[in-house]
Structure formats: C-alpha cells, structure tokens
Amino acid sequence: MVQITTNAVRDLAQLSALALDDDELAALTDDIEHILTYINKLDELDTSEVPSSYQVGGLQNQYRDDVVQPHTVTTEQLLNLAPERSATTIKVPKVL
Amino acid sequence: MSNVYDQYEMTIGIECHVQLATQTKLFSPADNDSRDAEPNSKTHPIDFGLPGMLPMLNREAIRLAARAGKALNADIAHESRFDRKHYFYPDLPKGYQTTQMYQPIILAGHVDAPLDGGSTVKVRIHHAHLEEDAGKLTHHGEYSLIDLNRAGTPLIEIVSEPDMHSPAEARAYATELYRLMTYAGVTHGDLYHGNMRFDVNLSVAKKDAGELGTRCEVKNLNSFRSVEKAAEYEFMRQVDAIEAGETIVQETRGWSDDTGKTTTQRSKEDAQDYRYMPDPDIPPVVLSDEDINELQIGLPKLPHEYRSELRELGVDTSVVNTVLAQQLYAELVSHVQEREAAAAKRVANWIASKLDVRDEDDVRSVADVNDLLELSAMVDASELSSNAASELFNDLMAGAAEPRRLAEQKNLLQVSDESAIAAIVDAVLADPASSKAIEDIRSGNEKAIGYLVGQVMKQSEGQANPGMAQTLIRERL
C-alpha cells in the first residue's frame, strides 16, 4: 500500500487552487493512496522491450490553413463565462 | 593589484522567444495581430481553454519554423511533437501550455555573430521549439486583469549553448539573431511589442576554476542594449557576492532599464513540477527531406550573405553594419551591386553617412535601382556636387524618382560645359577685384586660387564644376 502524507495532499490542493477542510483532506489522502496502489500494479509489467507510444490515433500532420476565421462565439459570450469581469478583461483575485 | 573582476570569467547562454509572423494563432483561428486591440477581442474558445475544443496546428507556423531552422544552420526534425506543460496561473486558462519538451522541430545549429572589432563569436544552438504564448496580466493591488489576446500566439524558443563570455558577445548574438529572424521573414521583429524576448543565463567562475558557477537567469529582456547591460550588471553582482563570501543561488531575476539593475523574482527552490505529458490532441509533425526543402524554398538572402557581398565592395565595417540594420537597405545595395559595383559602393556609403535618420519602423520602401544607377552616373560625369548628390539621394530614398529631372527642377546640375565655365573664368580674371589674388598666385601663394574659384562659383550660382573651374584658372595664369 502506497503511503501519502496529509501534507503532500495539502500541497497538491494548493497547487490545484482547491480549498479542502480536514475531513476532505483525510478522505482524499485515503483515496489517493488507493488509486496510486492500484496504478502501481502497472509496474509489475516488464515494458523494457516496448517502444514508447505518445499517440494512439495514428494520425500525423493535421494542419489548418493560416486564415483568420470569423468568430462563432463572441467575446461577450466568452467573457460571460468568467466569474467576474472589468470592461472586456477578466478579473481575478491578485496573483502576485 | 589587478582588478578583482579580471580574475573571473562569465559564461552566458541565451533563450530567445520569437513571435512568428502568422495571421492566426498556433492552434486557434483567432487573429494573431493583437497590437492595440481591445482586450479579449482576438480570442477563440480554444484560447479560453473551453472543454471539448479541438486545437488544430497552424501550417504556416511549421513553415516559418522550418525557415527559422535554416537561418540557424540547423537540421529540421523528421518527427516532432507537442507536450503539455502544466501550471496554474490565470494567464493560461487551459491549465497548461502546449510546447515541445521532448521532440522539438529545430535541432542543433549555430549562429556566427559579428563583433564590433571585426571578429565573430560562434554560438551553438542547442535546439529551438514551437510553443504558444500565454495571455497578459495586469496587476492592480487586490486584483489582476486578464487579456487573452496574446494567448496562443505562436512562438519559437531558441535555446543557445553557453558559448558567450562577455556582454558584447551576448549583444552581438542577440542582434544577429534578430537580423536572421527578420531577414528570413520568420517574425515582424517588432521589439517594442515584444516580438523577440531574451532570457540571459549567466554564471561566473574564477578563470582557472575548470567548472562553471551557479547560474542566474535574467528574464524578459526586449532590447539588445538591455541584454548587454543586464549581463554587465549580473557579472559584477555575482563577482561581488562571491568576493563577499556569499553563495550564488540559482534563481530567476528581473531587469529594470530604469535602475539598470536585476532583482530577485523567484528562486529555483520553489521550481514547479510541470508534469509534462504528450498532448493527445495534436498529432506529431512528420516531415521528409523533400517536405523540409519545400518549406524552405525561396528563403530570402541572410545577413551573412549580404555581409560577404559588402566586403567585396571594400566598405568599412561601420558601413556594413548600418546597411545591414535594415533588410531593405541590404537588398537595395545588393541589387545595385548586381548591376555595377562602383555604384553599389557609393550607395552603401551614402546610406551610412548621408541618409537622413528616419524612424526605423517607418522604412517601408527605398529608391529604385535604376534611379540610383543614374544618380551615380551623374556623379561620375561631374554633373552633381557631392551635396547635391546627397540631397537627391535622400529624395529618391523617400520615394522620389527620375534623378535627372529632379536635378533640373531643383537647379542642382553642375555646369561642366568647358566653354561656359571658361567664359565665367575669363570674366572673373578680368575683374579688377581679382588682381590681388592673381598676383598672389603668380608669386607662389597657391591658396589664393580659392578666392577665384569662389568667385566663379558665385557667378555661376553654384552650378559650375569647381574642379574644372580651378583647372581653367590655372591654365590661364
């Protein structure tokens, strides 16, 4: 069983900009331990002879021509998705 | 006692972000020209990172990257692909930047950057990769405002090897990189709008240390001068710190043009884990040699090609640099040179010393090659004084045409018709006011001829060829 500290989960929550209370933190620590233990089963496979695969679709060179397309979605619609705005900018709590 | 700084050597590597001159963004069809645009008016749901969007790679970005690679003397990868670099910051709402971490499109290359003294510094290129720019944040105390117009703008990041060892070399490399990228048509090169941004990595070590010191990175320099000044400052700062017994910490620093100093931004100790992973939305770019050649076809002449042409003309290094500062000037001299070397040399020298200074961004057109050849021929035929020639040259460079007609209109043609000048010379010599000068010359005072030539010029309203006037005066005395 993989061991994860509560502090590691707290750091992860901070990086993910999530506010967690102590109960959620404990529950998530437990969940993540189980998830990682399960995923770690993959380590039992010997993949040393298997080439890396980055994509499974088999596509390559999917290009678009360099032509400006008229908007199908307006700036107004996009800005309305933001929790807060100021004129046509998106307003967020200070980040520095 | 020798200067303490002389005991240290600096080692510099530079990362440069170059904004590609495409119409649209790297993965979205939004307009890539957001200069002076209303915030968020040049955006697309892809740039907003909305779920379910399908980003599509801009073909032109691949073409420009292939051309940038050629200008960098680099090979182009037969297979390159994109990765996601994850970070949480509001300038990129997707939560990751799409970049090329593991298989960049441009492989190792090199740049030979000329230094002021005439030598060059060879800077190896480690690789260059394609990536998207982030949006712009402005900070206002308790809140920040986001403009995503620049989010998704295509960049190539050119990563050099640590091959520079002085601020002058760093500046020379940055300048040559700018010329290469603008001449190749890869970028508009608008430095004011941040089209090229330099990050300078610098470390210092005692000259016999045998290993490099800890480096600091000065980020986001947007002029050649600030690259040079920041390197000068960092070198002294790091030497001072070491001499004071401190340890250099690896960190990111910012530069202020106003104070001329670098300051700590963040230390590498809180370096983030970007959790790079292959981007499943963007299939790999696979190029055959044939594809690569096709992408690079018609690449304009590069600065070093013009430089060797100009050397053949035998002009000074300073003239070469002035001509190369504008691609249009370099092209113009080259086109004249294809027709007549002597005229090309004259045009190069005119550009360097006679051309009225114009705002560099305003140089949109230059003179017609045939007009310049004619102007040069008029000078050869002594039809123009050197002042008149510079005046006409400036007119032609500013859009005027037909130098002969222009010279006639402006009354600038020199009279080199011998009989016409002879008549004026005779009149001047017959003038009693000239008798003193004539006597002086006859008694050996050669300088007195200046007075007589001056009189001839005055009588002819400045149009006589002064050399011819002087010859005719001598013949008569």
Boltz contact constraints between the chains, C-beta under 6 A:
constraints:
  - contact:
      token1: [A, 17]
      token2: [B, 88]
      max_distance: 6.0
  - contact:
      token1: [A, 54]
      token2: [B, 81]
      max_distance: 6.0
  - contact:
      token1: [A, 54]
      token2: [B, 278]
      max_distance: 6.0
  - contact:
      token1: [A, 59]
      token2: [B, 283]
      max_distance: 6.0
  - contact:
      token1: [A, 60]
      token2: [B, 283]
      max_distance: 6.0
  - contact:
      token1: [A, 60]
      token2: [B, 284]
      max_distance: 6.0
  - contact:
      token1: [A, 60]
      token2: [B, 286]
      max_distance: 6.0
  - contact:
      token1: [A, 61]
      token2: [B, 286]
      max_distance: 6.0
  - contact:
      token1: [A, 62]
      token2: [B, 283]
      max_distance: 6.0
  - contact:
      token1: [A, 63]
      token2: [B, 57]
      max_distance: 6.0
  - contact:
      token1: [A, 63]
      token2: [B, 59]
      max_distance: 6.0
  - contact:
      token1: [A, 64]
      token2: [B, 56]
      max_distance: 6.0
  - contact:
      token1: [A, 64]
      token2: [B, 58]
      max_distance: 6.0
  - contact:
      token1: [A, 66]
      token2: [B, 22]
      max_distance: 6.0
  - contact:
      token1: [A, 66]
      token2: [B, 23]
      max_distance: 6.0
  - contact:
      token1: [A, 66]
      token2: [B, 24]
      max_distance: 6.0
  - contact:
      token1: [A, 66]
      token2: [B, 58]
      max_distance: 6.0
  - contact:
      token1: [A, 66]
      token2: [B, 60]
      max_distance: 6.0
  - contact:
      token1: [A, 68]
      token2: [B, 23]
      max_distance: 6.0
  - contact:
      token1: [A, 68]
      token2: [B, 24]
      max_distance: 6.0
  - contact:
      token1: [A, 68]
      token2: [B, 31]
      max_distance: 6.0
  - contact:
      token1: [A, 69]
      token2: [B, 29]
      max_distance: 6.0
  - contact:
      token1: [A, 73]
      token2: [B, 45]
      max_distance: 6.0
  - contact:
      token1: [A, 75]
      token2: [B, 40]
      max_distance: 6.0
  - contact:
      token1: [A, 75]
      token2: [B, 41]
      max_distance: 6.0
  - contact:
      token1: [A, 78]
      token2: [B, 48]
      max_distance: 6.0
  - contact:
      token1: [A, 86]
      token2: [B, 145]
      max_distance: 6.0
  - contact:
      token1: [A, 88]
      token2: [B, 38]
      max_distance: 6.0
  - contact:
      token1: [A, 88]
      token2: [B, 39]
      max_distance: 6.0
  - contact:
      token1: [A, 88]
      token2: [B, 40]
      max_distance: 6.0
  - contact:
      token1: [A, 89]
      token2: [B, 39]
      max_distance: 6.0
  - contact:
      token1: [A, 89]
      token2: [B, 145]
      max_distance: 6.0
  - contact:
      token1: [A, 89]
      token2: [B, 146]
      max_distance: 6.0
  - contact:
      token1: [A, 89]
      token2: [B, 147]
      max_distance: 6.0
  - contact:
      token1: [A, 90]
      token2: [B, 146]
      max_distance: 6.0
  - contact:
      token1: [A, 91]
      token2: [B, 143]
      max_distance: 6.0
  - contact:
      token1: [A, 91]
      token2: [B, 145]
      max_distance: 6.0
  - contact:
      token1: [A, 92]
      token2: [B, 90]
      max_distance: 6.0
  - contact:
      token1: [A, 92]
      token2: [B, 144]
      max_distance: 6.0
  - contact:
      token1: [A, 94]
      token2: [B, 142]
      max_distance: 6.0
  - contact:
      token1: [A, 94]
      token2: [B, 143]
      max_distance: 6.0
  - contact:
      token1: [A, 94]
      token2: [B, 144]
      max_distance: 6.0
  - contact:
      token1: [A, 95]
      token2: [B, 144]
      max_distance: 6.0
  - contact:
      token1: [A, 96]
      token2: [B, 139]
      max_distance: 6.0
